[in-house]
Amino acid sequence: MYLVFDVGGTFVKYAIMTSEGEVLDKGKTPTRNKPGEGVEDFLDSLEEIYVRYREQYEIEGIAAGLPGQIDVEEGIVYGGGGIPYLDGVRLQELLSKRCGNIRVSLENDGKCAALAEVWKGNASEAKNAVVLVFGTGIGGGIIIDRKVHRGEHLLAGEVSFCLLDMDRKALENIEPVEEMKTVEEEYEKCYYLQSAQCATGALVYRVASAKGLSLEEVDGEKIYQWVGEGDRITIDILEEAYFDIAKLCVNLYVSFDPDVILIGGGISAQPAFFEGINRYVEQLKKVTKVYRHLKLDVCKFRNDSNLLGALYHFKQKYSEI
């Protein structure tokens, strides 16, 4: 059995899983991320879960998916996403020591979602694939020969930072996104980033702003409710996002020539989200026959994708595949 963690800025989801990905038990606990909490508190919470399960199961290893750029060979977290105190931490080594020197693997959460699709999802027959996961940002991964392509600086697949329609004059007033104090500030000042236009969080922000509502009054379900009611403001914002994502898919296709590009994230549960993107992809195929083999599909997994992909990465890392 394996103990698998899906670490987020708010909650840590966890599960006991078989080698084939069957979930035997699962739960979640708040991420130790309050002011004054740090690495040791975080490790305490994971160790408590391990100790509890060790009494019931023979645990062969621990797999974790988490935010940030991950050096999977050295087990180091960079950036840390919503858990900034993890930046630069040798988490694999520390967690292993806390849990009886058990084998541990770490992987970026978006890349876990991609690996879940490669293992048992809609890329299971693919050799090469691109997976895009829409949430607060745009996560996912580029899969080459059924393994994650990482790049020299662990940035391959970080499409949140692809540039959209940036005016040359904007260079005069650049403010680094890392210096933004709020999400709203990022969407307003870094509007030229893919995530600031097309991530789920950005769509919520853009619709709320256009309709004069607070962020608390808008979510994905509300957006599609208004679309169904024929609300022109919401429809236009979504159509622009669909078109921008379709252009991204075409650019990724000619860059990597994948067997399939998969669209995932919570918002992909709305059939209209995929249908809108695909509609523009089909229109863009008229530009050149080069695009004719571009295949778009939805991800099979959503809620448990990071858990499943983290386990698959563990099996790859320790040659159990």
URMOHU-V370054 format. One record per backbone hydrogen bond with DSSP energy under -1.0 kcal/mol. CO is the residue of the C=O (numbers start at 1). NH is the residue of the N-H. E is the energy in kcal/mol with one decimal. If there is no record, write none. Layout:
# URMOHU-V370054
CO:NH:E + CO:NH:E
This chain:
# URMOHU-V370054
1:60:-3.6 + 2:17:-2.6 + 3:63:-2.2 + 4:15:-2.0 + 5:65:-2.6 + 6:13:-2.7 + 10:31:-2.5 + 11:8:-2.0 + 12:29:-2.0 + 13:6:-3.0 + 14:27:-2.2 + 15:4:-2.8 + 16:24:-3.1 + 16:25:-1.1 + 17:2:-2.5 + 18:21:-1.9 + 22:18:-2.1 + 25:16:-2.8 + 27:14:-2.6 + 29:12:-3.1 + 31:33:-2.0 + 34:37:-2.4 + 38:42:-2.2 + 39:43:-2.8 + 40:44:-2.3 + 41:45:-1.9 + 42:46:-1.7 + 43:47:-2.7 + 44:48:-2.3 + 45:49:-1.3 + 46:50:-2.2 + 47:51:-2.9 + 48:52:-1.9 + 49:53:-2.2 + 50:54:-2.4 + 53:56:-1.7 + 53:57:-2.7 + 61:3:-2.2 + 62:105:-2.1 + 63:5:-2.9 + 64:107:-1.7 + 65:7:-3.2 + 66:109:-1.6 + 69:78:-3.0 + 70:72:-1.2 + 71:75:-2.1 + 71:76:-1.3 + 75:92:-1.9 + 76:71:-2.7 + 77:88:-2.9 + 78:69:-2.3 + 78:80:-1.7 + 80:83:-2.5 + 83:86:-2.2 + 84:87:-1.7 + 86:89:-2.3 + 89:77:-2.2 + 89:91:-1.9 + 90:94:-2.1 + 91:95:-2.8 + 92:96:-2.1 + 93:97:-2.1 + 94:98:-1.8 + 95:99:-1.2 + 96:101:-2.4 + 103:62:-2.6 + 105:64:-1.9 + 107:66:-2.1 + 108:112:-1.8 + 109:113:-1.8 + 110:114:-1.6 + 111:115:-2.4 + 112:116:-2.3 + 113:117:-1.3 + 114:118:-1.7 + 115:119:-2.5 + 116:120:-2.4 + 117:121:-1.0 + 117:123:-1.7 + 121:124:-1.4 + 123:126:-1.4 + 127:146:-2.2 + 128:259:-2.4 + 129:143:-3.4 + 130:262:-2.9 + 131:141:-1.8 + 132:264:-3.2 + 133:139:-2.7 + 135:201:-1.7 + 137:135:-3.0 + 139:133:-2.2 + 141:131:-2.6 + 142:149:-3.2 + 143:129:-1.9 + 144:147:-1.4 + 147:144:-2.9 + 150:156:-2.5 + 151:154:-1.1 + 155:158:-2.3 + 157:159:-2.2 + 158:161:-1.6 + 159:162:-1.9 + 160:195:-1.9 + 162:194:-2.4 + 167:170:-1.7 + 168:171:-1.4 + 169:172:-1.5 + 170:173:-1.4 + 176:179:-1.8 + 177:180:-1.7 + 182:186:-1.7 + 183:187:-2.3 + 184:188:-1.9 + 185:189:-2.8 + 186:190:-2.5 + 190:193:-2.1 + 192:164:-3.7 + 194:197:-1.2 + 194:198:-2.6 + 195:199:-1.3 + 199:203:-2.2 + 200:204:-2.3 + 201:205:-2.2 + 202:206:-3.0 + 203:207:-2.6 + 204:208:-2.5 + 205:209:-2.6 + 206:210:-2.2 + 207:211:-1.9 + 208:213:-3.0 + 214:217:-1.4 + 215:218:-1.4 + 219:223:-2.4 + 220:224:-2.0 + 221:225:-1.8 + 222:226:-2.5 + 223:227:-1.9 + 224:228:-2.1 + 225:229:-1.3 + 226:231:-2.8 + 227:230:-1.7 + 231:235:-2.3 + 232:236:-2.5 + 233:237:-1.9 + 234:238:-2.3 + 235:239:-2.7 + 236:240:-2.1 + 237:241:-1.9 + 238:242:-3.0 + 239:243:-2.3 + 240:244:-2.4 + 241:245:-2.6 + 242:246:-2.5 + 243:247:-2.2 + 244:248:-2.0 + 245:249:-2.5 + 246:250:-2.2 + 247:251:-2.4 + 248:252:-2.6 + 249:253:-2.2 + 250:254:-2.2 + 251:255:-1.1 + 252:256:-2.3 + 253:257:-2.8 + 260:130:-2.0 + 261:297:-2.1 + 262:132:-2.9 + 263:299:-2.4 + 264:134:-2.3 + 265:268:-1.6 + 266:269:-1.6 + 267:270:-1.8 + 270:273:-1.9 + 271:275:-2.4 + 272:276:-2.3 + 273:277:-1.8 + 274:278:-3.0 + 275:279:-2.1 + 276:280:-1.4 + 277:281:-2.1 + 278:282:-2.6 + 279:283:-1.4 + 280:284:-2.5 + 281:285:-1.5 + 283:286:-1.4 + 284:287:-2.1 + 288:291:-1.5 + 289:292:-1.6 + 291:294:-2.2 + 295:261:-2.4 + 297:263:-2.2 + 302:305:-1.3 + 304:308:-2.4 + 305:309:-2.8 + 306:310:-2.1 + 307:311:-1.9 + 308:312:-2.0 + 309:313:-2.4 + 310:314:-2.0 + 311:315:-2.2 + 312:316:-2.1 + 313:317:-3.2 + 314:318:-2.4 + 315:320:-3.7 + 316:319:-1.5
